[in-house]
Amino acid sequence: MYLLGKKRNLSETFITAMWCLLTAFLLLMICSRSSFLYPCNDWNDANCFFTVGKAMMNGQVPYKDLFEQKGPYLFLIYGISYLIKNDSFTGVFILEIVSFSIFLYFCYKILNLYCKQRTAFLLLPLLSASILSSQSFYWGGSAEEFCLPFLGSSLYYSSDYFKKQYPEAPSLKIILLNGIFAGIIMQIKYTMLGFHFAWMAMIAFSCLAHKDWRSFFKGCLTFLSGMLLTMLPWLIYFGINGALYDWYDCYIYTNIFLYSDLGEEGVGFINKIIALAKILYWLILDNFSYFLFIIAGIISLLLSLKERWYEKVNLLLLSAFLFLGIYVGGAVLPYYSLPLSIFTVLGFAVIGRLFDYLVLMLPHSASPRPLFVFLLLSTIIMSGSLNYAYSASMNSDAMKQDKSSHFLYKFKDIVQAEDNPTLLNISCLDAGLYTVADILPTCRYFQLSGIPGCDEAAEQEQYIKDAKTQFVLARDTYPEIILKNYDLVSQAPYYQDGLEFTYYLFKRKE
């Protein structure tokens, strides 16, 4: 029987999957603003992704028709979310649950490398609460969040290989699969590729260490083939739509040379190391809910006599290169560090081993009904995790917000009173009116990204001069020229993180 720790079968896998799904649903219900407990997810970035995904599902081409610098697989995810529910984040919430469930399942498999199945099962809600209640989870729906299942599964395959299979040659099927994962991440947000660089480097070194040149070359080619497979659909899609250059210019060039400081000169190596150390210090303080477990897990890993040296090197390199890939460009935002949370599982592996040891020390008579005790523990741990998540999450207070008082829904009523309204969002990122009013963008610069070196503001000002859209949404500031072609029809305050903003809605003069 599964609950007594016997060999896993199909029903056991199903039970574990359902537990992961339930855990993801309950914790995300509390921690993600995409949840039905919140009036809306008004995070600018997430609404921007939704707008591009929606436009993509309606025949527009990202980068060519709409300027946004994230990867096409993220837009595809949001496009599918739009097809589920066109004017809210219901679809995003569903895909968040699916994504995090997969991530939890691989966390379970990693934990099972270090502790018993029942222990790994029990630890999942605690692990989830520590990650989802952190500042780096932010409001829900980030590119980083949707990469967690790919990173978590690759962490499992790497850990499993070096713990159980090395020095045997790695499976080409597993290498191909992880090449596909790397390719998907590359086309969501490539800053996280440092992880898979280290992943494949360790596999390559393991082959070279035994002078297995055949496996080395086959492995590298297989991994690159997996990455190429994920690019082929987009090469075809953008090629057919004449947007290959736009894809490169917006997603690659803009991110590397305009959005980061990789192109800057005069930044010394020592200064870069110091800057990265400072970033890590603040990340630990801001996300202590899971960095506590990462630090504990790494220290335990280094001191453990059970793990061999190459297992330790593997995990250290994976974490180091993931961190470097994200932060070497110099840009820092709260949600950037979420991918690092995959290493939280190392700390819970330590807890799992300790728990198993303590259980072994108990006399058998202390647990006359193992099933009842297991179910009771599961209930207590889940309840405690939910309570902690609610008290620690930066989002939980937003549940109390009255939907009818939110500026988006006030503006929505005005906009939807018109037939086929058009909208331009100026002076800020996508505020969410495109989403709640279900409006397709008609301008390439449908929002103001604020990326240095781009001509967004000038283009938007020309849209206003031409009165290209029926409505214009602005935050705090707007160009005086707007009053020539538009009337201010509504304004409303908005509060975020102790700051107050004012949103303005303009309507084109008749």
C-alpha positions in Angstrom: 0.0 0.0 0.0 1.3 3.5 -1.0 0.6 5.1 2.4 2.7 2.4 4.1 5.6 3.0 1.9 5.4 0.0 -0.5 6.5 0.0 -4.1 4.8 2.7 -6.2 2.3 1.6 -8.8 0.0 3.5 -11.2 -2.6 4.3 -8.5 0.2 5.7 -6.2 1.4 8.0 -9.0 -2.2 9.2 -9.5 -2.6 9.9 -5.8 0.7 11.9 -5.8 -0.4 13.8 -8.9 -3.7 14.7 -7.3 -2.0 15.8 -4.1 0.3 18.1 -6.2 -2.7 19.4 -8.0 -4.6 20.1 -4.7 -1.6 21.7 -3.1 -1.0 23.9 -6.1 -4.7 24.9 -6.3 -5.0 25.8 -2.6 -1.7 27.7 -2.2 -2.1 29.6 -5.5 -5.7 30.4 -4.6 -4.3 32.4 -1.7 -1.0 33.7 -3.2 -1.8 34.5 -6.8 -3.8 37.6 -7.8 -5.0 35.6 -10.8 -7.2 33.6 -8.3 -10.9 34.0 -8.0 -10.4 35.3 -4.5 -9.0 38.6 -5.9 -10.9 41.2 -7.8 -8.4 41.1 -10.6 -4.7 40.6 -11.4 -3.7 44.2 -12.2 0.0 43.6 -12.5 1.2 45.5 -15.5 3.5 42.8 -16.8 1.0 40.0 -16.7 -1.6 42.2 -18.4 0.9 43.0 -21.1 1.5 39.3 -21.7 -2.3 38.7 -21.8 -2.7 41.5 -24.4 0.0 40.2 -26.7 -1.3 36.6 -26.3 -4.8 37.8 -27.1 -3.7 39.7 -30.1 -1.7 36.7 -31.3 -4.8 34.5 -31.1 -6.6 37.1 -33.3 -4.0 37.1 -36.1 -1.6 39.8 -35.0 2.2 39.0 -34.9 4.2 39.6 -31.8 7.2 42.0 -32.3 6.1 43.0 -35.8 2.6 44.3 -34.8 3.1 44.7 -31.1 6.3 45.7 -29.3 7.0 43.5 -26.2 10.4 41.9 -25.3 9.4 38.6 -23.7 9.6 35.3 -25.6 6.9 33.8 -27.9 6.2 30.7 -25.8 5.0 33.1 -22.9 2.7 34.8 -25.3 1.4 31.4 -26.4 0.7 30.5 -22.8 -1.3 33.7 -22.3 -3.0 33.2 -25.7 -4.3 29.9 -24.5 -5.4 31.6 -21.2 -7.3 34.1 -23.3 -9.1 31.3 -25.2 -10.2 29.9 -21.8 -11.6 33.3 -20.5 -11.3 36.4 -22.7 -11.6 39.2 -20.1 -10.1 37.9 -16.9 -7.2 35.8 -15.6 -9.3 32.7 -15.0 -7.3 30.9 -17.7 -4.0 32.2 -16.4 -4.9 30.8 -12.9 -5.7 27.4 -14.4 -2.4 27.3 -16.2 -0.6 28.5 -13.1 -2.1 25.5 -11.3 -1.1 23.1 -14.0 2.4 24.5 -14.2 3.0 24.5 -10.4 1.6 21.0 -10.1 4.1 19.7 -12.5 6.9 21.5 -10.6 5.7 20.0 -7.3 5.6 16.5 -8.8 9.3 16.7 -9.7 10.0 18.2 -6.3 8.4 15.1 -4.9 10.6 12.9 -7.1 13.8 14.9 -6.0 12.8 14.6 -2.3 12.2 10.8 -2.9 15.9 10.6 -3.8 16.7 11.6 -0.2 13.8 10.5 1.9 10.8 8.1 1.9 7.8 8.6 -0.3 5.4 9.4 2.5 7.8 12.0 3.9 8.2 13.6 0.5 4.4 13.6 0.1 4.0 15.4 3.4 6.6 18.1 2.7 5.0 19.4 -0.5 2.6 21.9 1.1 5.3 23.4 3.2 7.7 23.7 0.3 4.9 25.4 -1.7 4.1 27.9 1.0 7.7 28.9 1.4 8.0 29.7 -2.4 4.5 31.1 -3.2 4.4 33.5 -0.2 7.8 35.0 -1.1 8.3 38.4 -2.6 9.8 36.9 -5.7 6.5 35.1 -6.5 5.1 38.7 -6.8 1.5 38.9 -8.1 1.3 35.7 -10.1 1.7 34.9 -13.8 5.3 35.9 -14.3 7.5 34.3 -17.0 9.7 32.9 -14.2 6.7 31.1 -12.7 5.9 29.3 -16.0 9.5 28.2 -16.2 9.4 26.4 -12.9 8.2 23.0 -14.2 11.0 22.9 -16.8 13.7 23.9 -14.3 12.3 21.6 -11.6 12.2 18.6 -13.9 15.7 19.2 -15.2 16.9 19.5 -11.6 15.4 16.1 -10.9 16.9 14.4 -14.0 20.4 15.8 -13.2 20.2 14.8 -9.5 18.9 11.4 -10.4 21.7 10.8 -13.0 24.5 11.7 -10.7 23.0 9.9 -7.7 21.9 6.7 -9.3 23.4 6.2 -12.8 26.8 7.9 -13.0 29.3 6.8 -14.4 27.0 5.0 -16.9 26.4 7.0 -20.1 23.4 9.3 -19.8 20.2 8.4 -21.6 19.9 10.3 -25.0 16.1 10.4 -24.5 16.6 12.4 -21.2 19.2 14.6 -22.9 16.8 15.3 -25.8 13.9 16.1 -23.3 16.1 18.5 -21.4 17.2 20.1 -24.6 13.5 20.7 -25.4 13.1 22.2 -21.9 16.1 24.5 -22.5 14.7 25.6 -25.8 11.3 26.5 -24.3 12.9 28.5 -21.6 15.1 30.2 -24.2 11.9 31.3 -26.0 10.2 32.4 -22.7 13.0 34.4 -21.0 16.5 33.4 -22.0 18.1 34.8 -18.8 17.3 31.5 -17.1 19.4 29.5 -19.7 22.4 29.5 -17.4 20.9 26.6 -15.6 20.8 24.4 -18.7 24.2 25.5 -19.7 25.5 24.0 -16.5 23.2 21.0 -16.8 24.6 20.0 -20.2 28.2 21.0 -19.2 28.1 18.5 -16.3 26.8 15.8 -18.6 29.5 16.6 -21.1 32.2 16.6 -18.4 31.0 13.2 -17.0 31.5 11.7 -20.5 34.9 13.4 -20.9 36.0 12.2 -17.5 35.8 8.6 -18.8 37.1 9.5 -22.3 33.7 8.5 -23.7 33.9 10.7 -26.8 31.1 9.0 -28.5 28.6 9.8 -25.7 30.1 13.3 -25.4 29.4 14.2 -29.1 26.1 12.4 -29.3 24.9 14.0 -26.0 25.8 17.6 -27.1 24.2 17.1 -30.6 21.1 15.6 -29.0 20.7 18.5 -26.5 21.2 21.1 -29.3 18.7 19.2 -31.4 16.1 19.4 -28.6 16.6 23.1 -28.4 16.3 23.5 -32.2 13.1 21.5 -32.2 11.5 24.2 -30.0 12.6 26.9 -32.3 11.3 25.4 -35.6 7.7 26.3 -35.0 8.7 30.0 -34.4 11.1 30.0 -37.4 8.1 28.9 -39.5 5.6 31.2 -37.9 7.7 34.4 -38.0 9.1 33.4 -41.4 5.6 33.1 -42.9 4.6 36.4 -41.4 7.8 38.2 -42.5 8.8 38.9 -38.9 12.1 37.1 -38.4 14.0 40.3 -38.1 11.4 41.8 -35.7 11.7 38.6 -33.6 15.5 39.1 -33.3 15.4 42.9 -32.9 12.8 43.0 -30.2 13.5 39.8 -28.3 17.3 39.4 -28.6 18.8 42.8 -29.4 16.5 44.9 -27.2 17.0 42.6 -24.2 20.8 42.3 -24.4 21.8 45.8 -25.5 19.0 48.1 -24.3 17.5 46.4 -21.3 20.7 45.3 -19.5 24.2 46.7 -19.0 26.0 43.9 -20.9 26.9 46.3 -23.6 28.4 48.9 -21.2 32.1 49.4 -21.0 34.2 50.1 -18.0 32.6 47.6 -15.6 35.5 45.7 -14.0 35.4 42.1 -13.1 35.9 42.8 -9.4 33.2 45.4 -9.4 30.8 43.0 -11.1 31.5 40.3 -8.5 30.8 42.8 -5.7 27.6 43.9 -7.4 26.4 40.3 -7.7 27.3 39.6 -4.1 25.2 42.6 -3.0 22.3 41.4 -5.2 22.5 37.9 -3.6 22.6 39.5 -0.1 19.4 41.4 -0.7 17.7 38.5 -2.4 18.3 36.4 0.7 16.8 39.0 3.0 13.8 39.7 0.7 13.0 36.0 0.2 14.1 34.4 3.4 11.1 32.1 3.4 12.8 29.9 0.9 16.4 31.0 0.9 16.6 29.7 4.5 16.0 26.2 3.1 18.3 26.8 0.1 21.2 27.8 2.4 20.5 24.9 4.8 20.3 22.4 1.9 23.6 23.6 0.3 25.4 23.5 3.7 24.1 20.1 4.4 25.0 18.9 0.9 28.6 20.1 1.3 29.0 18.5 4.7 27.2 15.2 3.9 29.1 12.0 3.6 26.3 10.3 1.7 26.6 12.5 -1.4 29.7 12.1 -3.6 31.8 15.0 -4.7 30.4 15.2 -8.2 26.8 15.3 -6.9 27.8 18.3 -4.8 29.6 20.0 -7.7 26.6 19.4 -10.0 24.1 21.1 -7.7 26.5 24.0 -6.9 27.1 24.7 -10.6 23.4 24.5 -11.5 22.5 27.1 -8.8 25.5 29.3 -9.5 25.0 29.5 -13.3 21.2 30.0 -12.9 22.0 33.0 -10.6 24.6 34.4 -13.0 22.4 34.0 -16.0 19.6 36.0 -14.4 21.7 38.8 -12.8 24.9 39.2 -14.8 23.0 41.7 -17.0 22.6 44.0 -14.0 18.7 44.4 -14.1 17.0 43.5 -10.8 13.3 43.2 -10.1 11.6 41.3 -7.3 10.3 38.4 -9.4 13.7 37.7 -11.2 14.8 35.4 -8.3 11.8 33.0 -8.4 13.7 30.4 -10.5 16.3 30.1 -7.7 13.5 28.8 -5.5 13.8 25.4 -7.2 16.7 24.7 -4.9 14.4 25.1 -1.9 13.9 21.3 -2.3 17.4 20.7 -1.0 16.6 22.2 2.4 13.4 20.1 2.6 15.4 17.0 1.7 17.4 17.6 4.9 14.1 17.9 6.8 12.9 14.7 5.2 15.9 12.8 6.2 15.7 14.0 9.7 12.0 13.2 9.9 12.6 9.6 8.6 15.3 9.2 11.2 13.0 10.3 14.0 10.2 8.0 12.8 12.6 5.1 12.9 13.4 5.9 16.5 9.8 5.6 17.5 8.5 2.2 18.8 6.1 0.5 16.5 3.4 0.6 19.1 3.4 4.4 18.9 1.7 4.3 15.5 -1.0 1.6 15.7 -2.9 3.1 12.7 -0.4 4.5 10.2 -3.1 5.5 7.7 -5.0 7.6 10.2 -1.8 9.2 11.5 -0.7 10.0 7.9 -4.0 11.5 7.0 -4.0 13.6 10.2 -0.5 14.8 9.5 -1.4 15.7 5.9 -4.4 17.7 7.1 -2.4 19.6 9.8 0.5 20.3 7.5 -1.8 21.6 4.7 -3.8 23.8 7.1 -0.6 25.2 8.6 0.8 25.9 5.1 -2.3 27.7 4.0 -2.4 29.8 7.2 1.3 30.7 6.8 0.8 31.6 3.1 -2.1 33.9 3.9 -0.2 35.7 6.6 3.1 36.0 4.7 2.0 36.6 1.2 2.3 40.2 -0.1 -0.9 39.7 -2.0 -3.4 38.5 0.6 -4.5 42.0 1.7 -5.7 42.7 -1.9 -8.5 40.1 -1.4 -10.3 42.7 0.6 -10.4 45.2 -2.3 -13.9 45.9 -3.6 -14.0 45.1 -7.3 -16.6 47.8 -8.1 -14.3 50.5 -6.7 -11.3 49.5 -8.8 -10.4 52.0 -11.5 -10.3 49.3 -14.2 -13.9 48.4 -13.7 -15.0 52.0 -13.6 -13.2 52.7 -16.9 -14.5 49.4 -18.3 -18.1 50.6 -18.1 -17.3 53.8 -19.9 -15.3 52.0 -22.7 -17.7 49.2 -23.3 -20.6 51.7 -23.8 -19.1 52.3 -27.2 -19.2 49.9 -30.2 -15.8 48.3 -31.0 -13.7 50.7 -28.8 -10.0 51.1 -29.5 -7.4 52.0 -26.8 -3.9 53.3 -26.3 -2.1 52.9 -23.0 0.5 55.7 -22.5 2.9 56.8 -19.7 3.0 53.2 -18.1 2.9 49.5 -18.9 -0.4 47.8 -19.7 -2.6 48.8 -16.8 -5.2 46.0 -17.5 -7.9 47.9 -19.4 -7.2 45.9 -22.5 -7.9 42.8 -20.5 -11.1 43.6 -18.5 -12.7 45.5 -21.4 -11.6 42.8 -23.9 -10.0 45.3 -26.3 -7.6 44.3 -29.1 -4.6 46.6 -29.4 -4.4 48.5 -32.7 -1.0 50.2 -32.2 2.4 48.6 -32.2 3.4 50.6 -29.1 0.2 49.8 -27.3 1.8 50.6 -23.9 4.9 52.4 -22.7 7.6 49.9 -21.8 10.2 52.5 -20.8 13.1 50.7 -22.5 16.0 53.1 -23.1 16.8 53.7 -26.7 13.3 52.9 -28.0 11.1 55.5 -29.7 7.9 54.5 -27.9 7.1 57.9 -26.5 7.5 59.6 -29.8 5.4 57.0 -31.6 2.7 57.2 -29.0 2.6 61.0 -29.3 2.1 60.7 -33.0 -0.8 58.2 -32.4 -2.4 60.9 -30.2 -1.9 63.7 -32.8 -3.6 61.4 -35.3 -6.3 60.5 -32.8 -5.7 56.9 -33.9 -7.7 55.3 -31.0 -11.0 56.2 -29.4 -9.7 56.0 -25.9 -6.3 56.8 -24.2 -5.4 55.6 -20.8 -2.6 57.5 -18.9 -1.1 57.3 -15.5 0.0 60.4 -13.5 1.2 62.3 -16.6 0.1 62.9 -20.2 1.2 65.2 -23.0 -0.6 68.5 -23.3 -1.2 67.8 -27.0 -3.8 65.1 -26.0 -6.3 67.8 -25.1 -6.5 68.9 -28.7 -8.1 65.7 -29.8 -9.4 64.1 -26.6 -11.6 65.0 -23.6 -10.8 63.7 -20.1 -13.9 61.6 -19.2 -12.8 60.0 -16.0 -9.9 59.7 -13.5 -9.4 57.5 -10.4 -6.7 57.0 -7.8 -4.8 53.7 -7.4 -2.7 52.6 -4.5 0.3 50.2 -4.7 3.0 49.4 -2.2 2.4 52.6 -0.2 2.4 54.8 -3.4 -0.6 56.6 -4.9 -1.1 57.0 -8.6 -3.8 58.6 -10.7 -5.2 57.0 -13.8 -6.8 59.2 -16.5 -9.2 58.0 -19.2 -9.5 60.2 -22.3 -12.1 59.9 -25.1 -11.6 61.1 -28.6 -13.6 64.3 -29.4 -16.6 63.8 -31.7 
